[in-house]
Amino acid sequence: MRAELHIHRVDANCLTVYQGTVQLDKPSVEVGIPAGRQSLVAFTFSSSSFLTGSSRSVRYDTLLTPRAGYTYDVKVSYLDNIYNVTVHEIDPRRSSGREIERRSLGTCVPS
């Protein structure tokens, strides 16, 4: 199983512009996304079998607008064909956080 994070900037018309991909191949990976700018973050879980010639991919994406001064902790897991992604926003001044609800690109409102 291979896990990747694909980052897309979302412009004022709710169109996405690809920014890059990060391999999630270590227990912890740090990624910087600009604060105050809407981004579409997409996690993909892919597998392929050389013997059968088959491949499979699952995608989880969400709109995210990071706030300045906050930290975001994303937990990504895959076990027994079940994947899970949770995004937490952490306020370092209070040492508390909240889970960020998943938002589809369809919820974007052009400005």
Accessible surface in RSA format (square Angstrom, percent):
REM  Atomic radii and reference values for relative SASA: ProtOr
REM  Chains: A
REM  Algorithm: Lee & Richards
REM  Probe-radius: 1.40
REM  Slices: 20
REM RES _ NUM      All-atoms   Total-Side   Main-Chain    Non-polar    All polar
REM                ABS   REL    ABS   REL    ABS   REL    ABS   REL    ABS   REL
RES MET A   1   109.44  56.7  33.64  22.3  75.80 180.5  34.82  29.6  74.61  98.9
RES ARG A   2   130.47  54.8 125.94  64.2   4.53  10.8  49.02  67.0  81.45  49.4
RES ALA A   3    19.84  18.2  14.83  22.9   5.01  11.4  14.83  20.9   5.01  13.3
RES GLU A   4    24.72  14.2  24.61  18.6   0.11   0.3   0.83   1.6  23.89  19.5
RES LEU A   5    11.38   6.3  11.38   8.1   0.00   0.0  11.38   8.0   0.00   0.0
RES HIS A   6    32.67  17.9  32.67  22.7   0.00   0.0  23.37  24.1   9.30  10.8
RES ILE A   7    17.08   9.7  17.08  12.7   0.00   0.0  17.08  12.3   0.00   0.0
RES HIS A   8    28.89  15.8  28.89  20.1   0.00   0.0  25.44  26.2   3.45   4.0
RES ARG A   9    79.83  33.5  79.83  40.7   0.00   0.0  11.52  15.7  68.31  41.4
RES VAL A  10     8.31   5.5   0.00   0.0   8.31  20.0   0.00   0.0   8.31  22.5
RES ASP A  11    47.05  33.0  36.72  36.5  10.33  24.4  25.49  60.0  21.56  21.5
RES ALA A  12    60.60  55.7  45.26  69.9  15.34  34.9  53.39  75.2   7.22  19.1
RES ASN A  13    97.20  67.0  86.20  83.3  11.00  26.5  12.81  30.8  84.39  81.6
RES CYS A  14    21.14  16.0  13.86  15.5   7.28  17.1  13.46  34.1   7.68   8.3
RES LEU A  15   112.53  62.7 111.03  79.4   1.50   3.8 112.53  79.0   0.00   0.0
RES THR A  16    54.83  39.0  28.75  29.1  26.08  62.1   1.03   1.4  53.80  81.3
RES VAL A  17    58.82  38.7  56.20  50.9   2.62   6.3  58.82  51.1   0.00   0.0
RES TYR A  18   125.53  58.6 105.52  60.0  20.00  52.0  88.40  66.4  37.13  45.8
RES GLN A  19    83.37  46.6  46.65  34.1  36.73  87.4  15.65  33.3  67.72  51.4
RES GLY A  20    20.76  25.6   0.00   N/A  20.76  25.6  20.76  57.0   0.00   0.0
RES THR A  21    53.23  37.9  21.13  21.4  32.10  76.5  17.29  23.2  35.94  54.3
RES VAL A  22    40.52  26.7  37.36  33.8   3.16   7.6  40.52  35.2   0.00   0.0
RES GLN A  23    80.75  45.2  73.03  53.4   7.72  18.4  42.49  90.4  38.26  29.0
RES LEU A  24    40.46  22.5  23.31  16.7  17.15  43.1  23.33  16.4  17.13  46.1
RES ASP A  25   106.10  74.3  68.52  68.2  37.59  88.9  42.37  99.7  63.73  63.6
RES LYS A  26   140.27  68.4 122.66  75.3  17.61  41.9  81.79  73.6  58.48  62.3
RES PRO A  27   151.99 110.8 106.28  96.9  45.72 166.2 119.72  98.8  32.28 200.6
RES SER A  28    90.66  76.6  69.45  92.7  21.21  48.8  45.05  95.9  45.60  63.9
RES VAL A  29    53.12  35.0  20.69  18.7  32.43  78.1  24.77  21.5  28.35  76.9
RES GLU A  30   170.97  98.2 139.54 105.6  31.43  74.8  55.44 107.2 115.53  94.3
RES VAL A  31    57.43  37.8  18.80  17.0  38.63  93.1  25.81  22.4  31.61  85.7
RES GLY A  32    74.21  91.5   0.00   N/A  74.21  91.5  40.47 111.1  33.74  75.6
RES ILE A  33    36.94  21.0  15.95  11.9  20.99  50.6  17.45  12.6  19.50  52.9
RES PRO A  34    65.10  47.4  52.45  47.8  12.66  46.0  64.22  53.0   0.88   5.5
RES ALA A  35    54.04  49.7  27.17  41.9  26.87  61.1  27.32  38.5  26.72  70.8
RES GLY A  36    64.91  80.1   0.00   N/A  64.91  80.1  33.38  91.6  31.54  70.6
RES ARG A  37    71.92  30.2  68.60  35.0   3.32   7.9  41.77  57.1  30.14  18.3
RES GLN A  38    41.41  23.2  36.93  27.0   4.48  10.7  11.16  23.8  30.24  22.9
RES SER A  39     0.00   0.0   0.00   0.0   0.00   0.0   0.00   0.0   0.00   0.0
RES LEU A  40     8.27   4.6   8.27   5.9   0.00   0.0   8.27   5.8   0.00   0.0
RES VAL A  41     5.00   3.3   5.00   4.5   0.00   0.0   5.00   4.3   0.00   0.0
RES ALA A  42     0.00   0.0   0.00   0.0   0.00   0.0   0.00   0.0   0.00   0.0
RES PHE A  43     6.76   3.4   6.76   4.2   0.00   0.0   6.76   4.1   0.00   0.0
RES THR A  44    15.50  11.0  15.17  15.4   0.33   0.8  14.21  19.1   1.29   2.0
RES PHE A  45     3.18   1.6   1.86   1.2   1.31   3.4   1.86   1.1   1.31   3.8
RES SER A  46    19.81  16.7  18.69  24.9   1.11   2.6  10.61  22.6   9.19  12.9
RES SER A  47    40.55  34.3  32.10  42.8   8.45  19.5  25.64  54.6  14.91  20.9
RES SER A  48    92.46  78.1  58.19  77.7  34.27  78.9  27.19  57.9  65.27  91.4
RES SER A  49    42.33  35.8  34.65  46.2   7.68  17.7  28.38  60.4  13.95  19.5
RES PHE A  50   197.06  98.6 169.14 104.8  27.92  72.6 176.66 107.1  20.40  58.4
RES LEU A  51   167.38  93.2 133.13  95.2  34.25  86.1 135.82  95.4  31.56  84.9
RES THR A  52   104.34  74.2  68.78  69.7  35.56  84.7  76.17 102.3  28.18  42.6
RES GLY A  53    69.59  85.8   0.00   N/A  69.59  85.8  33.91  93.1  35.68  79.9
RES SER A  54    61.50  52.0  53.67  71.6   7.84  18.1  43.15  91.9  18.35  25.7
RES SER A  55    94.05  79.5  62.27  83.1  31.78  73.2  28.37  60.4  65.68  92.0
RES ARG A  56   118.73  49.9 110.11  56.1   8.62  20.5  62.54  85.5  56.19  34.1
RES SER A  57    76.87  65.0  46.07  61.5  30.80  71.0  34.68  73.8  42.20  59.1
RES VAL A  58    37.20  24.5  32.41  29.3   4.79  11.6  37.20  32.3   0.00   0.0
RES ARG A  59   112.28  47.1  92.75  47.3  19.52  46.5  45.71  62.5  66.57  40.3
RES TYR A  60    23.68  11.1  23.68  13.5   0.00   0.0  14.12  10.6   9.55  11.8
RES ASP A  61    34.32  24.0  33.92  33.8   0.41   1.0   0.67   1.6  33.66  33.6
RES THR A  62     1.95   1.4   1.95   2.0   0.00   0.0   1.88   2.5   0.07   0.1
RES LEU A  63     1.27   0.7   0.00   0.0   1.27   3.2   0.00   0.0   1.27   3.4
RES LEU A  64    12.37   6.9  11.00   7.9   1.36   3.4  12.37   8.7   0.00   0.0
RES THR A  65    57.23  40.7  43.97  44.6  13.26  31.6  38.66  51.9  18.57  28.1
RES PRO A  66     8.91   6.5   8.52   7.8   0.39   1.4   8.52   7.0   0.39   2.4
RES ARG A  67   111.12  46.7 105.55  53.8   5.58  13.3  51.81  70.8  59.31  35.9
RES ALA A  68    83.20  76.5  60.96  94.1  22.25  50.6  64.42  90.7  18.78  49.8
RES GLY A  69    60.66  74.8   0.00   N/A  60.66  74.8  43.21 118.6  17.44  39.1
RES TYR A  70    48.47  22.6  28.56  16.3  19.91  51.8  12.51   9.4  35.95  44.3
RES THR A  71    76.77  54.6  72.51  73.5   4.26  10.1  52.37  70.3  24.40  36.9
RES TYR A  72    48.51  22.7  22.88  13.0  25.64  66.7  22.61  17.0  25.91  31.9
RES ASP A  73    50.25  35.2  47.79  47.6   2.46   5.8  10.44  24.6  39.81  39.7
RES VAL A  74    56.92  37.5  31.05  28.1  25.87  62.3  31.05  27.0  25.87  70.2
RES LYS A  75   124.40  60.7 119.57  73.4   4.83  11.5  90.44  81.4  33.96  36.2
RES VAL A  76    48.41  31.9  16.97  15.4  31.44  75.8  16.97  14.7  31.44  85.3
RES SER A  77    60.42  51.1  53.79  71.8   6.63  15.3  45.45  96.8  14.97  21.0
RES TYR A  78    57.16  26.7  29.60  16.8  27.56  71.7  28.05  21.1  29.11  35.9
RES LEU A  79   132.18  73.6 127.95  91.5   4.23  10.6 129.51  91.0   2.66   7.2
RES ASP A  80   118.68  83.1  92.78  92.3  25.90  61.3  35.94  84.6  82.75  82.5
RES ASN A  81   108.58  74.9  89.19  86.2  19.39  46.7  15.17  36.5  93.40  90.3
RES ILE A  82   125.43  71.4 120.13  89.5   5.30  12.8 122.73  88.4   2.69   7.3
RES TYR A  83    66.51  31.1  52.22  29.7  14.29  37.2  30.26  22.7  36.25  44.7
RES ASN A  84    78.66  54.2  76.55  74.0   2.11   5.1  16.60  40.0  62.06  60.0
RES VAL A  85    10.66   7.0   0.00   0.0  10.66  25.7   0.00   0.0  10.66  28.9
RES THR A  86    29.80  21.2  28.26  28.7   1.53   3.7  24.54  33.0   5.25   7.9
RES VAL A  87     3.77   2.5   2.67   2.4   1.10   2.7   2.67   2.3   1.10   3.0
RES HIS A  88    59.79  32.7  59.79  41.6   0.00   0.0  39.77  41.0  20.02  23.3
RES GLU A  89     6.38   3.7   4.93   3.7   1.45   3.5   0.59   1.1   5.79   4.7
RES ILE A  90    56.31  32.0  56.31  42.0   0.00   0.0  56.31  40.5   0.00   0.0
RES ASP A  91     9.50   6.7   8.89   8.8   0.61   1.4   8.01  18.8   1.49   1.5
RES PRO A  92    74.42  54.2  51.49  46.9  22.93  83.3  56.47  46.6  17.95 111.5
RES ARG A  93   182.42  76.6 142.59  72.7  39.84  94.9  84.06 114.9  98.36  59.6
RES ARG A  94   178.75  75.0 152.82  77.9  25.92  61.7  50.64  69.2 128.11  77.6
RES SER A  95   101.88  86.1  67.99  90.7  33.89  78.1  40.39  86.0  61.50  86.2
RES SER A  96    57.47  48.6  49.60  66.2   7.86  18.1  43.33  92.3  14.14  19.8
RES GLY A  97    52.09  64.2   0.00   N/A  52.09  64.2  13.70  37.6  38.39  86.0
RES ARG A  98   132.06  55.4 125.24  63.8   6.82  16.2  67.23  91.9  64.83  39.3
RES GLU A  99   105.72  60.7  83.98  63.5  21.74  51.8  23.71  45.9  82.01  67.0
RES ILE A 100    27.05  15.4  20.21  15.1   6.84  16.5  20.28  14.6   6.77  18.4
RES GLU A 101   144.87  83.2 133.18 100.8  11.69  27.8  54.07 104.6  90.81  74.1
RES ARG A 102   115.26  48.4  93.83  47.8  21.43  51.0  37.34  51.0  77.92  47.2
RES ARG A 103    88.17  37.0  85.64  43.7   2.53   6.0  43.31  59.2  44.86  27.2
RES SER A 104    61.98  52.4  56.67  75.6   5.31  12.2  44.12  94.0  17.86  25.0
RES LEU A 105    64.77  36.1  58.43  41.8   6.34  15.9  58.43  41.0   6.34  17.1
RES GLY A 106    74.53  91.9   0.00   N/A  74.53  91.9  41.04 112.6  33.48  75.0
RES THR A 107    70.50  50.1  52.55  53.3  17.95  42.8  60.26  80.9  10.24  15.5
RES CYS A 108    15.66  11.8   1.24   1.4  14.42  33.9   1.10   2.8  14.55  15.7
RES VAL A 109   125.05  82.3 105.40  95.4  19.65  47.3 106.02  92.1  19.03  51.6
RES PRO A 110    84.09  61.3  67.46  61.5  16.63  60.5  67.66  55.9  16.43 102.1
RES SER A 111   123.62 104.5  62.26  83.1  61.37 141.4  80.55 171.5  43.07  60.3
END  Absolute sums over single chains surface
CHAIN  1 A     7464.0       5592.5       1871.5       4168.5       3295.5
END  Absolute sums over all chains
TOTAL          7464.0       5592.5       1871.5       4168.5       3295.5
